[in-house]
């Protein structure tokens, strides 16, 4: 499971740099709430298609089809931006206005932002689905144990490749930052394509039980949602990921806001975001090396789930006093690293413990419901973008309140979990 997670994270690391740079350079940070809201709306039909397709086609066919779709779409986006930039250059060379080409590029990059967000949701859920397919219920915690390290290493590899590759291309060939940045789309597509033989190898080495290939029951989004809210535990997980999605959206919007206002426009901020993600994944690796699995084992899932929102609330309090990009930079690195090293591993232990045959709720709790939270956060961010009187400090104060509510929901979830080996041995809280 570590290999597909590493390859996926490397591709996503490249895509995040293109996504964030194009949003702040070509689209404008004020469009960020609309883009995040569009991601959430795009995930709704994708989640429904994923549930139905995996039921109808089977695990392997769905995995390969979604990877082929991702690869083809990224190559298509690169060809589209290449054509639009060439058209803009031709218009300028002929002395014609290039406003129409610039506007078309703006919408192309906005569509890319939305599509990358949707792909991240879809393909990350596929990785977790692979754990459920390959490992029996009693071994699933072992299956997810290596995922955080694999995601961190993959993300670091993608960030370093983008940083070093972009600097070399701009220095050696004097390419414009747009060309260097957009070529990362091809590298991202290559990473996704590399997962195809990995999926085939996993199927050969670890064939899933035949019964999981054609599960019974109605495969629909509404049925999966009903199963999500059928128990206190799954309802509690839904509340936690919903509030977490909203908080993460507001943190991202604040980051884009301050970067757009306080970071220079040189090199299109490509190297800035590449360096940021390299630091982020490096800190994440350091936390994992410190022994976060041992921390979860020693202090429990409650500690792992609550530590992220409480730490983020402390950082947002500082941001409310000193609204500078350096504070936000450190806050984003700290919170994202805690999410990857503590929060996500703890959440994965709960998600893979959902009984066999309930893959629909797992996919929704990993993909769709967090996007609903992001949509709520995007609506709030849209209000901030439309009301000039609201500044970053006001956003930070709102974040503090939201993060404390998130921490309270995480604490309530921990109290709702049964003791070790309760409910027939499904929930394993103390490991």
N, C-alpha and C positions, 0 to 999 in steps of 0.2 A: 504493500500500500504506500510505502514511502516514495517509490519511484514515480508513480503518476502524480502524487501530490507535489513532488519537487518540480517536475516538468510543467505542471499547471501553474504553480506559483512563479516560476521563471517567466513564463509567457505573460501572466497577469502583471508581474513587476514591470515588464516593458510597456504593457498597455497603459498602466496607471500614469507613467511619465508622459506618454503622448496625450492621454486624456486630460491630465491636469494642466499641462503646458498649453495645449490648444484652447482650453477653456479660459484661462487667464489672459492669453495673448490674442487669440483670434475671435473668441466669442464674447468675452467680458464676464467678470465675476457676477454681475447683477443678473445674468441669465442662469446662474447656478441653481437657484431654487426651482426654476422651470425644468432644468435638465434632470435634477434629482427626482422631481415629481414624475417626469416622463419615464424615468427608470422604473419607478414603482408601478406605474400603469402598464408598462411593457411586460413586467414580470407576471402580472395576473394571467394573461392568456398563455404565456410561456409555461407557467406552472401547470395549468390545466392540460396543455398539450403534452408536457413531460409525463404527467401521471398516466394519461390515457395511452400515450405511445409506448411507455415502458411496459404497461400491462399487455398491450396488444402485440407488440413486436418482440418482447423479451429484453432481457438486460443487455446482452451484447450488441444486438442490432441498434438499440436506442443509443447506447454509448457511442458507437461508431458513427451513427448518423448525426448526432449532435456535434461531434468533433469535426466531421466533414463540413457541416453547416458553418461552424465557427471559422474554420480555415478559409473556406471560400468567401465568406463575408468580409474578412479582414483584407484579403487580397483585393476584393472589390472596392473597399474603401480606399486602399492605396492607389488603385488605378483612377478612382474618381478624383482624389485630391491632386494627383499628378496632372490630370487633364484640366482641372480648374486653374491650377497655378500656371500651366502653359498658356491657357487662354488669357489669364490676367497679364502675363508677360507680353503676349502678342498684342493685346490692346494698348498697353503702355508704349510698346515699340512703334505702333502705328499712330500714336498721338490721340487715341480714343479714351474716353472715360473707362475706368475699371471698376466702377461702383457695383455693377451687376455681378461681376466675378467675385468681388470681395464678399458680397452678401451671400452668394452661393457657397463660398468657402465657409462662411460663418455657419450656415445651416448644415453643411456636410460635417463639420467638426462637432456641432451640437448633436447630430445624429450618431456620430461615432461615440461620443461620451455616453449617450443613452444605451447604445448597443453593447459597449464594453461592460457597463454596469449590469445589464441583463445577462450577458454571457457569464460574468463572474458568479452570479447567483445560480445559473443553470448548471455550470460545470463544477462548481464547488459542491453542490448537492450531489452530483454524480460521484464525486470522490467518496463522500460519506455513504452513498448507496452501495458503492463497491465493498466497503467494509461489511455492511449488513449482508451482502450476497456471499462474500467469500468466507467470512468467519461465522461459526455457530454462535448462538447467544452467549454461551459461557466463555467465549474467547474474544468477544468484541472489544473489550477494554484493551486487550493486548493489540488488537488491530488498529486502534486509534492512538496508541501510545507514541508511535513514531511520527504522527502527522504534524504536530507543531514544529518539530525540528526540521522536517522535510519542507514545510511551507516557508520557514525562516531561511533555510539554505537556498531554496529556489528563488525566493524574493531577493535575497542578497545577490545571487548570481545574475539575475535579470537587471538589478540596479547597477551593479558594477559593469556589466556588459554595455548598458546604455551610457553610463558616465564616461567610461574609457573610450568606447567606440565613437561617441559623439564628439569628444574632444579631439580624437585622432583625425576623424574625417574633416572637421572644420579647420584643423591646423594643416593637415597634409594636402587636402584637395580644395580648401577654401569654399566648401559647400555652404549654402545658406542654412540657417538653423531649421527652416521649415522642411527642407529636403532630408536633412539628417534625422530630424524627429519623425517624419512620416515614414521613413524606411524602417523604423522600429515596428511598424505594423506588420511588415513581412516577417521579421524575426519572431514576432508574437504568433503569427500564423504557423511558422515552422515548429514552434514549441508545441502548439496544440496538435499538429500533425504527427509529431513524435509520440504522442500518447496512443496512437492507433496500434502499433505493434506491442506496446506495453499492455493494453487492454486484452489483446489476443493472447499474449503470454500468460496473463493472469487467468484467463479462462481455461487455458490448457493445463496449467499447474494446479489451479484451485477451482475445479468445476463446482458450481453451486448445486445444491440439491434440486432435483428435477421439479419438485413441487413449487419452488420459488419462481420458476420460469413462466408459469401460467397460473397466477393466483386467482382465486375465486372472488366473487363479490363485485359490486358495482364500482367501476373506476371513474370517479367524478370528483371535481373540485369541491362541490357542496358536501358530498359524503365524507371527504377527508377533513373538511373544516368541522363537521359535526363530531368526528372522532377526536379532534384536537381539544374541544371543550367538553369532552365526556368525563374527564377526571380532574381532580384538583391539581395533580402534578403537571399534566400537559397544559392545563389552563394557566398555571403559574409560570411555566416556561414561556407560553405565549405572551404573558404580560411583561416578562423580563426582556425578551427579544424585541417586543414592540417599543418599549421605552428606550432600550439601547439603540435601536435604529433611529429614533427621533433625536436622541442626544448626539449620535455620531454625525448625523446630517448637519446639525447646528455647529458642531465643532469644525466640520469640513468647510462649511460656508464662512465661518469666521476666519479660517486659515486662508481661503481664497481671497477674502476681503482684504486682509492685511497684506498679503503678498502683492496683490494688485496695486495697493496704495504705497507700499514702502520698499518693494524690491525692484531694482532696475530692469529695464526691458531688454538689455543686451542679451544676445544669443537666444532670445525668446524664452528665457528662463528654463531652457531644456536642461542645462547643467545644474541649475539650482534644484530642480525637482529630482534629478538623478542622484545628486549628493544627498538630498533629504531622505530619499528612500534607502540609500545605502546606509546612512546612519541609523535609520529606523530598524532595518533588518539586522544591523550589527548589534544594536542594543537588545533586540529580541533574542539573538543568539546568546548574548551574554547572560540574559535572564534564564534561558533554557539550560545553559551550562551550569548556572548556579544551583540548579536542581529543583525546578518548579514542580515536577511530579512528586518529589519528596515533600514539598510544601503542601501540596494538595492532600497527600496522604497524612501528613502530620496535623494540619489544621482543618482539614475537611473541605467539602465543596462550598459551604457557606462562606468561608474566608476567600476562596477563589472567585466566587461570584460577586461578592460585595466590595472587594478591594479595588476593582476597576472604577466603579462610579464614585466611590469615596475619594480616591486619588484624583480623579478628574474634577471633582467638586473643589478640592483644595487648589488645583491649578487654575480653575476658572475664577476662583476668588482673587488670586493674584492678577489674573488678566483684567478683572474689573478695576483694579487699581492702576496697573501699568499696561495699557492697551498697545503693546508693541509687538512686532512680528517675531522678535526673539523669544518672548514669553510663549507665544502661540506655537512656535517651532518646537520648543522644548515640551510643551503640553501635548502636542500631537505625537511626538516620538514616544513620550512616556505612556500615554493612554493606549496607543496602538500596540506598543510592545506588551503592555499588561494584558491587553485583549488577546494577543496571540499566544502569550506564554502561560497565562493563568486562566483567564475567563473562558476562552474558546476550548481548551482541553477539558475544563470542568463541564462546560455545556455539552461537549461531544460525549462525555461519559453518560450523561442523561439521555441524549438523543439515541445513541446506539443501544441503550437498554430498553427502548420501546419494544414490546413483544413482536415476534415475527408475524408478518402479514399486515403490519401497520405502517408500511413504508410511506403511505400518503401523508400522514401526520408528520413524520420525520422530515420529508421534503418541504412541507409547508412551514414547519418551525425553523428550518434552516434557510429557506428562501423567501417565501411569499410574505409571511407575517412580519419579519424584519423590514421588508420593503414597505409595508403599510406604515410602520413606524417612521421610516425615512420620508414617506409622503407627508405625514403629519408635520415632521420637522421642516420639510420643504415649504409647506404652507406658511409656517411661522417665519421662515427666512424670507419668503416673498413679501410678507408684511414689512419686514425690516428694510428690504430693498426699495419699497415704495414710499416709506415714511422717512423723510430726511432727518426728522428730529431724533430718530432712534439710531444710536451709534454702537460701536463695538462694546463699550462698557455696559450698555443696557442689555446687549446680547449675552454678555458674560454673566450678568446677574440672573437672567432668565435660565441660563444653563445651570447655574448652581442649584436652583430650585428643581429643575428637571432631573439632574443627576442625583439629588437626594431622594426623589421619588423612585428613581431606578434602583438605588441602593435598598430602599424599603421593600420594593417588589422582590428583589433578590433574597433578602432576609426572610420574607414570607414564603418564598418557594422552598428555601432550606427547611423551614419548620414544617412544611407540608409533606416533605419526603419521608417515606417509611424508614424504619431502621434497616441496618444491613441484613440482606437476604430476606427482606420482607416481600410481600406480594408474590410469593412463589419464587423468590430468588431473582426477580427481574431487576429491581433497583439496588444498586450497590453504592451506597452513599459514602462509606468511610474509606474507600480505596482510592 
